[in-house]
Amino acid sequence: METSIAQKNAVLAKKLVIIALIMGGFGLALVPFYRQICEATGISQSRIVAQKASGEVDMARTVTVEFVASNSNWLNWSFEALDKIVQVHPGQQTVVNYRVVNNTGRKIIGQAVPSYAPTEAAPFFKKLQCFCFDQQTFAPGESRDMQVIFVVEPGLPADIQRISLSYTFFDVTAEAGNK
Amino acid sequence: MEATHDHAHDDHGHHPTGLVRYFFTTNHKDIGSMYLWFSLIMFFVGGFMALVIRAELFQPGIQIVNPDVFNQLTTIHALVMIFGAVMPAFVGFANWQIPLMVGASDMAFARMNNWSFWLMPPAALLLVGSFLVPGGAAGSGWTLYPPLSIQGGISVDMTILAVHIMGASSIMGSINIVTTILNMRAPGMTLMRMPMFVWTWLITAYLLIAVMPVLAGAVTMLLTDRHFGTHFFNAAGGGDPTMFMHIFWFFGHPEVYIMILPAFGIISHIIPTFARKPLFGYASMVYATSSIALLSFIVWGHHMFTVGMPAAGNLFFMYATMLIAVPTGVKVFNWIATMWKGSMTFETPMLFAVAFVSLFTIGGFSGLVLAITPVDITLHNTYYVVAHFHYVLFSGAIFSIMGGAYYWLPKWTGHMYDEKLGKVHFWLTAISFNITFFPQHFLGLAGMPRRIPDYAPQFTEFNQISSVGAFLLGLSQLIFLYVIIKCIRGGVKAEAKSWEGAEGLEWTVPSPAPYHTFETPPAFH
């Protein structure tokens, strides 16, 4: 009697451990699952690549685009938007500039990551050229101006009159060196 | 299993004494007591941090701690209270009560039970000790959101390790509890005749087994992001901090039910005892508890309405969250219906239970307010949220723990506690709790953000009321400590059935419960 309960307990415990392991696997599986969902619904683009714009220009409408710059990892350099606010017509190709000054005494490889507000505007904001497409290498003390060429698609929902585009620069020197 | 087997034969009537007894014990009553003492100590540690926070918030401006330390205090206060005070308290109750309630001689895996407990003190030391390392404790909030948790110093690693250890302890404890409940019940005790506390813990243990590994995965990914060059949550490498929030809250929302379902169980014993009526709607209580547990897996998004989910996602999480009000309402209805036309008396456990029903309901309603997406977007990260979760966790979980402690102290110690002091403790706690946390609703509605040491001057009065209440609340708990110690040292001899209306197998054994009980399964009618 006693042993049979002990055996039953051991069997049940094994099953429960398996449930725990499966749930651990499920937790890790949420990572690719999450990325798939974001890709499929267009919430985020995992690859930042150049896009094509459709040709139409809607001269009747004007949208305000703000450009913001911020640093991560307490990088000792300055990163700023030279054109902070621009007025554009949907469909119109526009160029803005960002400036980076590397005040550190070392070579830095940086990666800029864009973010939009409101998020609904993201699918309609097409970047034809951007310094965020590639990692950027800066020599010690180097100052460089970098371009973003973009188009706001005419399909932008009518209630969006103002878009903010924020770039955060990350220091990826360590990671880039490993590759 | 060998250990329990030998134990039952060799140690009968003579067991190790002193420290060694507690270090090596496999006895569910010893382990239960250790969990409860551990919980009480952590409650005072976490409470001390809360008082430093409230002292800082007594006036606008920075007076006592700098903003870094303030963030560390809010972070560690939460982690200590959740993983150190509330959860171990319920595990302590489970250890003491479940074998007694189902008529088992001990937990299924007595040796593992010992490990589960002794993992807790090192984890607590890591958590609290992280204040002493360079840079201070983790300041990212208990949710450990990146990027802050990726940028922090070694204390974040200590916190992650502590979470791992406590998670392992919880999973081991849960496996033990499920096995004990499913395999070791007295003959005749079918699932639908189990005491409510046993039911709620069975469901809680399953929740723990399901979500603790997910939390472990999330914090492991944080760790590899910090040290091994991965980019799960690190935006620089294409990772996504929002993904951490999704994974964390997939754990986090069931976690809040882990902290309240056993409370529902305790209340479902206290109210019938002091209303002298059987629990109204037993079966609906079981189904309501199960529904709450199942729904808890699909509502995590309500913690992150402001991250920019699509409207369809926000709506889904909003409606799913509101759905939980239905089974919760069933439970509240049943407790009130149990009291209805009962011969009620108001001993301390009953006072805590009645206060639980009314105050937890307030917390439930403020939760419903926060479930409304557009309202939450305004109230997110304000003191309204702080007020809400203290109503459900303090006047919910902790009131049930205190009520349960008073309820079962006679069984544990063999003495009745000091009823007069118990009532003083209750009234001081209930009143000062409301003084502390009710004004925080107004602060939140007026826009005061949480986790910030300074605030605009117009918030001063309500913060001062809240801080005065908090100190009264903190000091009142010393009465609780005194009543417990007094009760252990002596008092009126408790009968086997310590309360007139008490039902259940635990009341058939003498008080204090002998070291070994139910070595042969009892008859259950």
Chai-1 contact restraints between the chains, C-beta under 6 A:
chainA,res_idxA,chainB,res_idxB,connection_type,confidence,min_distance_angstrom,max_distance_angstrom,comment,restraint_id
A,A6,B,M1,contact,1.0,0.0,6.0,A-B,restraint_1
A,K8,B,N183,contact,1.0,0.0,6.0,A-B,restraint_2
A,N9,B,A108,contact,1.0,0.0,6.0,A-B,restraint_3
A,N9,B,T179,contact,1.0,0.0,6.0,A-B,restraint_4
A,N9,B,N183,contact,1.0,0.0,6.0,A-B,restraint_5
A,L12,B,T179,contact,1.0,0.0,6.0,A-B,restraint_6
A,A13,B,I175,contact,1.0,0.0,6.0,A-B,restraint_7
A,A13,B,T179,contact,1.0,0.0,6.0,A-B,restraint_8
A,L16,B,I175,contact,1.0,0.0,6.0,A-B,restraint_9
A,L16,B,V178,contact,1.0,0.0,6.0,A-B,restraint_10
A,L16,B,I209,contact,1.0,0.0,6.0,A-B,restraint_11
A,I19,B,I209,contact,1.0,0.0,6.0,A-B,restraint_12
A,A20,B,I171,contact,1.0,0.0,6.0,A-B,restraint_13
A,A20,B,I209,contact,1.0,0.0,6.0,A-B,restraint_14
A,A20,B,P213,contact,1.0,0.0,6.0,A-B,restraint_15
A,M23,B,A210,contact,1.0,0.0,6.0,A-B,restraint_16
A,M23,B,P213,contact,1.0,0.0,6.0,A-B,restraint_17
A,M23,B,V214,contact,1.0,0.0,6.0,A-B,restraint_18
A,G24,B,P213,contact,1.0,0.0,6.0,A-B,restraint_19
A,G24,B,G217,contact,1.0,0.0,6.0,A-B,restraint_20
A,G27,B,P213,contact,1.0,0.0,6.0,A-B,restraint_21
A,G27,B,V214,contact,1.0,0.0,6.0,A-B,restraint_22
A,G27,B,G217,contact,1.0,0.0,6.0,A-B,restraint_23
A,L28,B,G217,contact,1.0,0.0,6.0,A-B,restraint_24
A,L30,B,I247,contact,1.0,0.0,6.0,A-B,restraint_25
A,Y34,B,M243,contact,1.0,0.0,6.0,A-B,restraint_26
A,Q111,B,A236,contact,1.0,0.0,6.0,A-B,restraint_27
A,V113,B,A235,contact,1.0,0.0,6.0,A-B,restraint_28
A,T119,B,G308,contact,1.0,0.0,6.0,A-B,restraint_29
A,F170,B,A236,contact,1.0,0.0,6.0,A-B,restraint_30
A,V172,B,A236,contact,1.0,0.0,6.0,A-B,restraint_31
A,E175,B,G229,contact,1.0,0.0,6.0,A-B,restraint_32
